[in-house]
């Protein structure tokens, strides 16, 4: 499996060998039934909060004697790290982050859409003198490598005729990046909701650059080995995920309450993320997601973040598996 350039690979895991994939519609694998199914929950994946809060998966698999284990992830990079280590079976990421991980050899498949978000932008303080992306040259920018905000930053710099070498990246997890911005430790932050919404509402932070199309989709990924061994369980997980997504759409007030209870954020912040920048009307993974992820990958390759030797198109095709279709759009 081709690897990223040395600079871009910093902070990302080197991958294991990619395992052969058994088709979900094929004959059942002889692997033993697992004792548990391990999933992440994340504030950037509102559907996961509904799923966990209502215990829908616990109810689905109780009759099989399979326990459900939940692990919180703070960003795509952590979800991908846990997937690569086998600590979780299903993980929530941005589509572009999943692609970078797959290029690095992380054996995952992207199988479901949990949201179409505008969850990232470049954020500055309310009193900042920075007026454009070009003004970030020589400045300190907080970023979490291996996430959609990181990739958004790289693409924004590329469009402005800059690269990461023109700034000083300050590598922090998303919550710490927000804190560093507000404290004045950095000049800008590649933000992520809900922390980004919180910075706007509570601290008057401004969005220096927004570009909804450069936000790649919220994607649920599965370990390739788990999909190979337990395709029928993966199908059932997705069916319950779809039930949770439909409940979130049907009861937006309930979703806001669940989100607020988990995050402890005020209603104004919750509304900004969920009502202004989160769309939950998609679930099938297909052409639209492929196009978005491919565009991000080609942009990263143009910026020198992905090595020129990598076949980005082939890797996107290897990443996305739309055969486990749900009844959604």
Wavefront OBJ file of the C-alpha trace (Angstrom):
o trace
v 0.000 0.000 0.000
v 1.516 3.376 -0.931
v 2.335 5.748 1.897
v 2.049 9.486 2.424
v 4.991 11.767 2.079
v 7.142 11.826 5.221
v 5.930 15.306 6.220
v 2.267 14.470 5.882
v 2.614 11.132 7.633
v 3.642 12.833 10.886
v 1.072 12.097 13.556
v -0.701 9.453 11.469
v -0.396 5.747 12.054
v 1.495 3.495 9.719
v -0.883 0.809 8.507
v -1.047 -2.933 8.636
v -1.519 -5.139 5.606
v -4.869 -4.725 3.917
v -6.978 -7.823 4.461
v -8.992 -9.414 1.629
v -12.635 -8.448 1.779
v -15.428 -10.980 1.767
v -18.562 -9.600 0.161
v -21.437 -8.993 2.591
v -23.829 -10.747 0.276
v -21.655 -13.865 0.021
v -21.629 -17.000 2.166
v -21.348 -16.548 5.909
v -17.835 -16.639 7.327
v -16.963 -19.318 9.819
v -15.613 -16.888 12.415
v -16.949 -17.240 15.936
v -19.580 -14.796 17.098
v -17.865 -11.873 18.868
v -18.458 -11.292 22.567
v -18.941 -7.598 21.913
v -19.212 -4.957 19.218
v -17.186 -1.809 19.844
v -18.212 1.550 18.435
v -17.170 5.141 18.919
v -19.401 8.023 19.865
v -18.442 11.588 19.067
v -19.899 15.063 19.369
v -19.165 15.545 15.657
v -21.472 12.569 14.979
v -24.879 13.492 16.462
v -26.456 10.225 15.292
v -24.030 8.283 17.494
v -25.319 10.205 20.526
v -28.912 9.171 19.787
v -27.808 5.592 19.180
v -25.981 5.437 22.496
v -28.547 7.371 24.531
v -31.473 5.195 23.469
v -29.598 1.905 23.783
v -30.792 0.798 20.345
v -27.831 -1.445 19.607
v -27.965 -2.972 23.073
v -31.589 -3.947 22.403
v -30.787 -5.317 18.943
v -27.972 -7.602 20.074
v -29.220 -8.626 23.525
v -30.793 -11.767 22.104
v -27.418 -12.771 20.637
v -25.576 -12.316 23.917
v -23.347 -9.693 22.264
v -22.404 -6.708 24.429
v -22.059 -3.182 23.025
v -18.966 -1.224 24.051
v -18.747 2.549 23.517
v -15.539 4.578 23.179
v -15.488 8.357 22.848
v -13.377 9.823 20.043
v -12.379 13.501 19.951
v -11.560 13.621 16.247
v -11.159 11.547 13.101
v -7.516 10.941 13.953
v -8.446 9.199 17.216
v -11.216 7.153 15.605
v -8.769 5.998 12.931
v -6.090 5.246 15.502
v -8.528 3.078 17.451
v -9.706 1.305 14.289
v -6.147 0.570 13.238
v -5.323 -0.805 16.679
v -8.475 -2.964 16.752
v -9.771 -1.091 19.809
v -13.064 -0.355 18.028
v -14.880 -2.057 15.168
v -16.790 0.996 13.887
v -15.474 4.561 13.872
v -16.793 8.012 12.868
v -14.586 10.154 10.654
v -14.602 12.653 7.861
v -14.390 11.055 4.452
v -11.105 12.752 3.591
v -9.499 11.588 6.853
v -10.566 8.017 6.096
v -8.872 8.311 2.702
v -5.602 9.504 4.227
v -5.727 6.607 6.681
v -6.399 4.107 3.905
v -3.414 5.467 1.967
v -1.332 4.886 5.100
v -2.474 1.264 5.117
v -5.220 1.434 7.733
v -7.482 -1.527 6.741
v -10.909 0.135 6.855
v -13.988 0.377 4.696
v -16.290 3.411 4.560
v -19.837 2.051 4.586
v -22.370 4.655 5.771
v -23.069 8.400 5.889
v -24.102 9.804 9.268
v -24.148 13.476 8.258
v -23.370 16.087 5.652
v -21.779 18.714 7.882
v -20.129 22.058 7.641
v -18.169 21.263 10.744
v -14.900 23.001 9.999
v -13.645 26.465 9.077
v -10.607 28.606 9.804
v -11.240 30.494 13.043
v -9.669 33.671 14.417
v -10.229 35.750 17.554
v -12.700 38.602 17.491
v -9.891 41.182 17.731
v -7.606 39.500 15.173
v -5.889 41.575 12.500
v -5.820 38.572 10.152
v -8.067 39.412 7.204
v -7.355 36.612 4.726
v -5.711 33.214 4.477
v -2.649 34.899 2.952
v -2.240 36.791 6.233
v -1.559 33.471 7.980
v 1.942 33.372 6.490
v 4.379 33.172 9.381
v 1.537 32.755 11.882
v 0.840 30.005 14.437
v -2.179 27.869 13.533
v -3.650 25.192 15.813
v -4.577 22.019 13.972
v -5.296 18.350 14.604
v -3.480 16.287 12.002
v -5.356 13.541 10.205
v -8.752 15.250 10.457
v -11.038 17.161 8.110
v -10.014 20.517 9.682
v -6.370 19.690 8.920
v -7.214 18.833 5.331
v -9.408 21.954 5.084
v -6.425 24.042 6.240
v -4.090 22.453 3.682
v -6.558 23.104 0.857
v -7.163 26.689 2.010
v -3.430 27.372 2.057
v -3.072 25.837 -1.400
v -5.791 28.113 -2.776
v -3.967 31.094 -1.272
v -0.653 30.084 -2.835
v 0.781 28.851 0.472
v 1.732 25.530 2.054
v 2.087 24.287 5.628
v 5.724 25.344 5.440
v 4.526 28.951 5.326
v 2.843 28.697 8.731
v 3.759 27.239 12.111
v 1.355 24.361 12.777
v 0.650 23.883 16.480
v -0.470 20.280 16.878
v -3.336 20.023 19.366
v -6.535 18.040 19.755
v -9.616 20.049 18.777
v -10.695 21.194 22.286
v -7.155 22.325 23.081
v -6.921 24.143 19.751
v -9.993 26.180 20.630
v -8.540 27.018 24.056
v -5.202 28.029 22.520
v -6.960 30.381 20.099
v -9.025 32.118 22.758
v -6.006 32.470 25.046
v -3.989 34.048 22.246
v -1.437 31.226 22.067
v -2.113 30.827 18.339
v -3.262 33.213 15.627
v -5.802 30.901 14.017
v -7.366 27.500 14.497
v -8.625 24.884 12.057
v -11.821 24.472 14.029
v -14.334 21.705 14.566
v -17.885 21.817 15.898
v -19.176 21.949 18.562
v -16.047 23.675 19.905
v -16.068 26.042 16.916
v -19.694 27.027 17.536
v -18.880 27.521 21.212
v -15.975 29.839 20.375
v -18.264 31.924 18.147
v -21.146 32.179 20.619
v -19.247 32.537 23.892
v -16.000 34.218 22.832
v -16.957 36.194 19.725
v -14.550 34.233 17.525
v -14.851 34.862 13.779
v -14.723 32.458 10.854
v -11.915 33.625 8.598
v -12.790 31.163 5.856
v -15.838 28.989 5.246
v -16.237 26.567 2.354
v -19.004 24.021 2.769
v -17.896 22.019 -0.262
v -14.452 21.490 1.253
v -16.046 19.809 4.276
v -16.107 16.111 3.426
v -18.958 13.913 4.572
v -19.389 12.363 7.994
v -18.594 8.715 7.327
v -18.935 5.547 9.409
v -16.053 3.150 8.865
v -15.624 -0.489 9.823
v -12.502 -2.576 10.262
v -12.082 -4.625 7.122
v -11.403 -7.771 9.151
v -14.640 -7.327 11.111
v -16.596 -6.878 7.883
v -14.997 -9.990 6.431
v -15.730 -12.121 9.497
v -19.166 -10.753 10.424
v -20.922 -9.225 7.393
v -24.371 -9.996 8.796
v -23.561 -8.173 12.042
v -22.323 -5.152 10.109
v -25.599 -5.103 8.170
v -27.560 -5.161 11.437
v -25.461 -2.365 12.938
v -26.173 -0.198 9.917
v -29.892 -0.948 10.091
v -29.950 0.270 13.708
v -27.783 3.278 12.810
v -30.384 4.123 10.193
v -33.135 3.845 12.801
v -31.264 6.320 15.022
v -30.736 8.735 12.128
v -34.438 8.673 11.304
v -35.325 9.274 14.951
v -32.959 12.260 15.035
v -34.648 13.704 11.941
v -38.153 13.086 13.273
v -37.434 14.584 16.690
v -35.004 17.513 16.359
v -35.887 18.790 19.827
v -35.019 15.400 21.290
v -31.730 15.448 19.395
v -30.918 18.911 20.774
v -31.684 17.775 24.322
v -29.547 14.653 23.966
v -26.706 16.661 22.465
v -26.895 19.320 25.173
v -26.966 16.700 27.928
v -23.832 15.017 26.608
v -21.827 18.141 25.767
v -23.077 20.399 28.606
v -23.228 23.195 26.057
v -25.848 25.977 26.065
v -28.782 25.862 23.679
v -27.378 28.669 21.504
v -24.245 26.646 20.764
v -26.177 23.427 20.178
v -28.557 25.144 17.762
v -25.704 26.680 15.788
v -24.131 23.286 15.172
v -27.255 21.188 14.678
v -29.538 23.634 12.886
v -27.099 25.733 10.872
v -24.282 23.331 10.013
v -25.506 19.730 10.231
v -27.603 17.900 7.660
v -28.807 14.395 8.516
v -30.826 13.643 5.397
v -28.322 11.226 3.825
v -27.200 7.730 4.738
v -26.231 5.827 1.603
v -22.603 6.091 0.624
v -22.084 6.442 -3.098
v -21.208 8.773 -5.949
v -21.561 12.079 -4.074
v -19.308 10.958 -1.254
v -16.812 9.423 -3.660
v -16.610 12.689 -5.597
v -16.066 14.761 -2.439
v -13.405 12.458 -1.016
v -11.625 12.173 -4.357
v -11.537 15.971 -4.765
v -9.976 16.301 -1.304
v -7.421 13.605 -2.076
v -6.383 15.156 -5.382
v -6.053 18.568 -3.716
v -3.819 17.081 -1.029
v -1.726 15.424 -3.708
v -1.410 18.742 -5.538
v -0.294 20.331 -2.269
v 2.371 17.668 -1.833
v 0.751 16.155 1.242
v -0.038 12.896 -0.556
v 2.870 11.443 -2.495
v 2.690 11.733 -6.285
v 3.105 7.950 -6.557
v -0.241 7.278 -4.823
v -3.164 6.294 -7.044
v -5.771 8.402 -5.266
v -8.652 7.264 -7.456
v -7.922 3.587 -6.871
v -7.582 4.164 -3.136
v -10.951 5.930 -2.964
v -12.500 2.990 -4.803
v -10.884 0.566 -2.349
v -12.098 2.624 0.614
v -15.793 2.980 -0.215
v -18.103 -0.016 0.011
v -21.681 0.859 -0.837
v -22.979 -2.704 -0.944
v -24.365 -2.526 2.573
v -27.063 -0.085 1.454
v -29.666 1.160 3.885
v -33.159 2.331 3.036
v -32.129 5.979 3.288
v -31.046 8.465 0.608
l 1 2 3 4 5 6 7 8 9 10 11 12 13 14 15 16 17 18 19 20 21 22 23 24 25 26 27 28 29 30 31 32 33 34 35 36 37 38 39 40 41 42 43 44 45 46 47 48 49 50 51 52 53 54 55 56 57 58 59 60 61 62 63 64 65 66 67 68 69 70 71 72 73 74 75 76 77 78 79 80 81 82 83 84 85 86 87 88 89 90 91 92 93 94 95 96 97 98 99 100 101 102 103 104 105 106 107 108 109 110 111 112 113 114 115 116 117 118 119 120 121 122 123 124 125 126 127 128 129 130 131 132 133 134 135 136 137 138 139 140 141 142 143 144 145 146 147 148 149 150 151 152 153 154 155 156 157 158 159 160 161 162 163 164 165 166 167 168 169 170 171 172 173 174 175 176 177 178 179 180 181 182 183 184 185 186 187 188 189 190 191 192 193 194 195 196 197 198 199 200 201 202 203 204 205 206 207 208 209 210 211 212 213 214 215 216 217 218 219 220 221 222 223 224 225 226 227 228 229 230 231 232 233 234 235 236 237 238 239 240 241 242 243 244 245 246 247 248 249 250 251 252 253 254 255 256 257 258 259 260 261 262 263 264 265 266 267 268 269 270 271 272 273 274 275 276 277 278 279 280 281 282 283 284 285 286 287 288 289 290 291 292 293 294 295 296 297 298 299 300 301 302 303 304 305 306 307 308 309 310 311 312 313 314 315 316 317 318 319 320 321 322 323 324 325 326 327 328 329
